[in-house]
Amino acid sequence: VWDAMKRKEVYATTGTRMTVRVFAGWDFEEPEVQRPDFARAGYLRGVPMGGDLRNAPDGKAPTFMIRALRDVDGTNLDRVQIVKGWMDSKGELHEMVYDVLCSDDRAIDDQHHCNKPVGNTVDVEKAAYTNSIGDALMLAYWKDPVFDPKQRAFYYVRVLEIPTPRWTTYDAAFFGVALPEDVPPTHQERAYTSPIWYAPGS
């Protein structure tokens, strides 16, 4: 664990125990996400979360292989996202969120988002939900469509679960009290990885 933290090859969740791995490189192809030696190929030809991409080849853009697995005792997954940040020529920082894979065979639209919501199975009164939507395992591939090799950039992965009852909803059902009015009754747990960094000329 300490070695991984030193390498910055770590990720955090908001509570559940989903598993996330991501590798970035210059020549990954989409079918490789399915490889049985996925991690070996990722380390040999790319970098994991927390790593630095170097020496951008002419005409190449970063490619990403991502695997996300739900908590074995928990909730299916809604979507996999990449959050890209970059610094322009004026030194100003920008960010954009890309949905790179949506569960239940939902498509991604021209704005790089899932074309419809995942849905919601939560029974608020009973504080219960079902795994009848979402996917247990998500294998995603993404290539930066607007990569500028002259700009510093970072990329991190965010994975969202399907909606589940918020803790206040569980408490209201257990104690038989009214739901608080100032918070929503459901939420989506998520995971965030350490960034992968890119710097020109590095």
N, C-alpha and C positions, 0 to 999 in steps of 0.2 A: 504494500500500500504506500509506504513512504517513497519507494523508488518511483512509483507512478505519479505521486504528487510532485516530486522533484522534476519529473519530465513534463509536468502539466497535462499528463494524459489522464484526465479525470472529468467527471461530469456530476451534476447534482440533480436531484428530483425534489418535487414539492411534497413528497411523502411516500409514494409507492415505490416498488422495487423493480421497475422496468429496466431493461438492459439496452444500452446504446453503444454502437461502435461506428466510427467514421474514419475513412482514409481519403486523402486528397493527393492527386498526382497530375501528370500532364498527358497520360495516354491510357487511362482506364477506359474500358468499353462497358456498355450496359450489361451484357451477359455475365460479366465477371462478378457481379454482386451475388450470383447463384453458385459460385465456385465453392467446393468443399474446403479448399485452402484459401478462402477469402482473406483471412488475416495475414497469412504468409505473403500473399501477393501484395497486400496493402503495405506491409513493412518493407518489402523488397523494392517496390517501384513507387512508393509514395511516402506520406507522413501521416501519423495519427493525429487525433485531437491534441492540441497543445503544441504541435510542431510548426516548423517554418518551411514554406515553399520557396525554392530558390531556382535561379537560372531559368526563367521563363523562355522556352524555345520559341523561335519566330513562328507566328501564326497559331500558337497554341493558347488554350484557355484552361484554367483549372477544372479537373473532373473529380467527382466525389462519389464514393461508394459508401452507402449507409445501411446498417442493419439495426432494427429496433424490435425488441421482443417484450411483450406485455409481462407484467408481474404474474407469476404462475398462479397466484391466489387472488388475482385482482381483475383489472378492467381491460377490455379491448382498447385498441389504439384508433384514434381518429385520423391523424395526419402526421407527416414528417415535413418539417420546414428547414430551410437554411436562411439565416439572417446574415446578410452581407453588409459590411460597413466599408466605406472608402473615403479617402481624403482627396479633395480636388486640388487644382493648381493654386487656389487661393488659401489653401490650408484649412478649408472648412470640411467638417465631417458629415457624411451622409449615411443613411441606413435604408435598407429595403428588405422586406420579408418575402421570401419565395416559398409557396407550397410546392414541394417536389414530389410528394406522393400522397394520394387521398385514399382512404379506405373505401370498401364497398364499390370498387370500380368507378368512383366518381372521376370525372375529367378535370383537367386544369385549364382555366380560361386564358384569354389573352392578357389578363392582368396578373397572371402567375398565381392565381388563387383557385382553390377548389370551387367548382361551378355550383355547388349547393351545400348546405350545412349537413353535418353528419346525422342529425336527428337527436332525439332525447327520449330515453326509455324510463326516466326516473318517475316513480310514483312518490310524489312529495309527501302525501299523508302518511304513507307507510315507511318512508325513507328507504326505498328499495329501488333496484334497477336490474336490468338484464343485459347479458352480453349478446343480444340478438343483432346488434349493429357493430360496426368497427371490425378490425382485423387483429388477430393475435400476434402475427408476425408481419413486418413490413420491410421489404428490401427495395431500397431507393437508389437511383442513379441521377446525377445532375451535372450539367456542364454550364459554367457561367456564360450567359448569353451576351453580356456586355462587358467583357473583361478588357481592361486597359492596362497593358504591362507597365505603363509609366506611373500608375497610381498605387500608393500603398493601400492595402485592403486586409480585411479579416473576415472570416466565415465561421459561424458556429451553428450547430444543429439544435433544433428544438423539436421535441416530440410531444404531441398532445394525446391524452386519453379521451374517450367518449365522456359525455357528462355523467356525473355521479352526484349523490346528495352531499351538500356542504355539511360540515360538522354541526352547524346550528340546526340543520334539518334533522339529523340523527337525534340530537338532544330534544328537539320539540316532539318527535315521535315517541321517544323513550319516556319522557317526563309528562307527556300529555299537555304541553303548553303551546301557546301561539308562536308562530314563526316571527322572528324579528322583521320589521318592515324596511330596514335600512340596508339589508344585504340580500343578494339573490339566493334562492333555495338550492341551486345546483352550481357546480363549477367543473372545470376540467383540469385534473392533475397533469403535470408536465415534467419533462426533463430538459436540461440545458447542458451542452457540452462546453469544454474549454474551446477557445477559438483556434483556428488554423490561420497563420499569419502569412502575408505576402509582402515583400518589399522589393522595389525595382533594383536591379543590379546586384542583388544579394545572392 
